[in-house]
Amino acid sequence: MNDPTMIPPEEALRRNLVKRNWIILAAMLLSSLIFFPVSVSCGILAGGLLAIANFHLLYRILRKALNPDTPGSPVVVVFKYYLRLMATGAILFILIFSKQVNVLAIILGLSVVVINLGLLACSGIKDLLAGLLKKSVVV
């Protein structure tokens, strides 16, 4: 029963989230290229790449911190978290004050992961309600 090729549900969920992040960013970027100036598309791309990179880095930091085989210091975890946060702030500062990209588009791009997690939550609620309705019909 223990199939080594079977992907654990947590890893399957993470992979699905990563794939959907890229799909959402691509859809937003293509839409912006069609309907808006290049500065908006650049802002969406910059914000989206920053959000996806942050999502990946946060995953790596937490995976190492929560791994029971390699006990890590909480100080190191917090330090890496704040280092990532400061790097994000510095990149956003440079993007905003360079005035090469649209600020609202950066915010929209940064929301790629939030949109994805919102869609995941809606999907989970829909599945939960469908299961409850199915049980109430059977009873």
Secondary structure, 3 states (H helix, E strand, C coil): CCCCCCCCHHHHHHHHHHHHHHHHHHHHHHHHHHHCCHHHHHHHHHHHHHHHHHHHHHHHHHHHHHCCCCCCCHHHHHHHHHHHHHHHHHHHHHHHHHCCCCHHHHHHHHCHHHHHHHHHHHHHHHHHHHHHHHHHHHC
